[in-house]
């Protein structure tokens, strides 16, 4: 289930997309489809939600979204470069107007000094605008994932409001 706050944000997102006659697509790693789950938690989301990929493995990121092996080797899956290439792949494959991608380290293991547990990178495309953003969330695995989902939705709303 999604929280009441998340449901309100998704409803607002859907309304904003509907007003523009736009669609959104996503690709997720550490959130395991949580963003897509939140999108589809409200009735009528088929008006604006196009499709999603859960590309948990590096192979899936490369095969499904066109992330370059060189990018993964040089920067890792949890990086600005990877979520940017994931976003470009989603845009190309779905032709959605709005894209969100997520890759991070939810924990409890897998972190490093450079990329501690809770590090999450996001890729966004909204019309002609694109950006990548890094966040570091505190908490256990579930909390990091929930914060990442809420951040993705909140930031999409902000981009649509610009």
C-alpha positions as CSV (number, residue, x, y, z in Angstrom):
1,X,0.0,0.0,0.0
2,X,1.1,3.6,-0.5
3,X,0.7,6.3,2.1
4,X,-2.1,8.9,2.0
5,X,0.6,11.6,1.3
6,X,2.0,9.6,-1.7
7,X,-1.6,9.0,-3.0
8,X,-2.2,12.8,-2.9
9,X,1.1,13.5,-4.7
10,X,0.4,10.9,-7.4
11,X,-3.1,12.3,-7.8
12,X,-1.6,15.8,-8.3
13,X,1.0,14.4,-10.7
14,X,-1.7,12.6,-12.7
15,X,-3.8,15.8,-12.9
16,X,-0.8,17.8,-14.1
17,X,0.0,15.2,-16.8
18,X,-3.6,15.0,-17.9
19,X,-3.8,18.8,-18.3
20,X,-0.8,18.7,-20.7
21,X,-2.0,15.4,-22.4
22,X,1.5,14.0,-21.4
23,X,2.6,10.5,-20.3
24,X,5.2,9.3,-17.9
25,X,7.4,6.3,-18.0
26,X,10.0,5.0,-15.5
27,X,12.9,2.7,-14.9
28,X,13.9,1.6,-11.5
29,X,16.6,-0.4,-9.8
30,X,16.7,-0.1,-5.9
31,X,13.0,0.8,-5.7
32,X,12.0,-2.4,-7.5
33,X,9.0,-0.9,-9.2
34,X,7.8,1.1,-6.3
35,X,7.4,4.3,-8.4
36,X,5.3,2.4,-10.9
37,X,3.3,0.8,-8.1
38,X,2.6,4.3,-6.7
39,X,1.6,5.6,-10.1
40,X,-0.9,2.8,-10.6
41,X,-2.3,3.0,-7.1
42,X,-4.9,5.5,-8.2
43,X,-7.8,4.9,-10.6
44,X,-7.4,6.5,-14.0
45,X,-3.6,6.3,-14.1
46,X,-3.8,4.6,-17.5
47,X,-4.6,8.1,-18.8
48,X,-1.0,9.2,-18.1
49,X,1.2,6.3,-17.1
50,X,2.8,4.7,-20.1
51,X,5.2,1.9,-19.0
52,X,8.0,0.9,-16.6
53,X,11.1,-1.2,-16.4
54,X,12.6,-2.8,-13.3
55,X,16.3,-3.0,-14.4
56,X,17.8,-4.3,-11.2
57,X,20.9,-5.9,-12.8
58,X,23.5,-4.2,-14.8
59,X,22.7,-6.6,-17.7
60,X,19.1,-5.5,-17.7
61,X,20.2,-1.8,-17.7
62,X,22.3,-2.5,-20.7
63,X,19.9,-4.8,-22.6
64,X,16.6,-3.0,-21.9
65,X,17.7,0.6,-21.7
66,X,21.0,0.9,-23.6
67,X,23.2,1.8,-20.7
68,X,26.8,1.5,-22.0
69,X,29.1,-1.1,-20.4
70,X,31.8,1.5,-20.3
71,X,29.5,3.7,-18.2
72,X,28.8,1.0,-15.7
73,X,32.5,0.0,-15.5
74,X,33.7,3.6,-15.0
75,X,31.0,5.0,-12.8
76,X,28.9,2.0,-11.4
77,X,25.2,1.5,-11.5
78,X,24.6,4.1,-8.8
79,X,25.8,7.2,-10.6
80,X,24.7,10.3,-12.4
81,X,25.9,8.9,-15.7
82,X,24.0,5.6,-15.4
83,X,20.6,7.2,-14.4
84,X,21.1,9.7,-17.3
85,X,21.6,6.9,-19.8
86,X,18.7,5.0,-18.2
87,X,16.5,8.1,-18.7
88,X,17.6,8.4,-22.4
89,X,16.8,4.8,-22.9
90,X,13.3,5.1,-21.4
91,X,12.6,8.2,-23.4
92,X,13.7,6.4,-26.6
93,X,11.7,3.2,-26.0
94,X,8.5,4.8,-24.6
95,X,8.4,8.2,-26.2
96,X,6.9,9.5,-22.9
97,X,7.0,13.2,-22.3
98,X,8.2,12.7,-18.7
99,X,10.7,10.1,-17.5
100,X,12.0,9.2,-14.1
101,X,14.8,6.7,-13.4
102,X,16.2,5.5,-10.0
103,X,19.3,3.6,-9.0
104,X,20.7,3.4,-5.5
105,X,22.0,1.5,-2.5
106,X,19.1,0.7,-0.2
107,X,21.1,-1.5,2.1
108,X,21.8,-2.9,4.6
109,X,25.0,-3.8,2.7
110,X,26.5,-2.7,-0.5
111,X,27.6,0.8,0.6
112,X,31.1,2.3,0.5
113,X,32.8,5.4,1.7
114,X,32.2,7.0,-1.7
115,X,28.6,5.7,-2.0
116,X,27.2,5.0,1.5
117,X,24.0,3.0,2.0
118,X,21.1,5.4,1.3
119,X,22.8,7.0,-1.8
120,X,20.2,7.2,-4.6
121,X,20.6,8.8,-8.0
122,X,17.6,10.0,-10.0
123,X,17.3,10.8,-13.7
124,X,14.5,13.1,-14.9
125,X,13.2,14.2,-18.3
126,X,10.3,16.6,-18.4
127,X,9.5,17.9,-21.9
128,X,12.8,19.6,-23.0
129,X,14.3,19.6,-19.5
130,X,16.5,16.9,-18.1
131,X,18.5,16.6,-14.9
132,X,20.1,14.1,-12.6
133,X,20.0,14.4,-8.8
134,X,21.8,12.6,-6.0
135,X,20.1,12.2,-2.6
136,X,21.4,10.3,0.5
137,X,18.5,9.0,2.7
138,X,18.9,7.8,6.2
139,X,17.2,4.7,7.5
140,X,16.8,1.0,6.9
141,X,16.2,-0.6,3.5
142,X,12.4,0.0,3.5
143,X,12.8,3.6,4.6
144,X,15.4,4.4,2.0
145,X,13.2,2.9,-0.7
146,X,10.1,4.8,0.4
147,X,12.0,8.1,0.6
148,X,13.3,7.5,-2.9
149,X,9.8,6.9,-4.3
150,X,8.4,10.0,-2.6
151,X,11.3,12.1,-3.8
152,X,10.9,10.9,-7.4
153,X,7.2,11.9,-7.4
154,X,7.8,15.2,-5.6
155,X,10.5,16.2,-8.0
156,X,8.4,15.3,-11.0
157,X,5.6,17.5,-9.6
158,X,8.1,20.4,-9.2
159,X,9.4,19.9,-12.8
160,X,5.9,20.0,-14.2
161,X,5.1,23.2,-12.2
162,X,8.0,25.1,-13.8
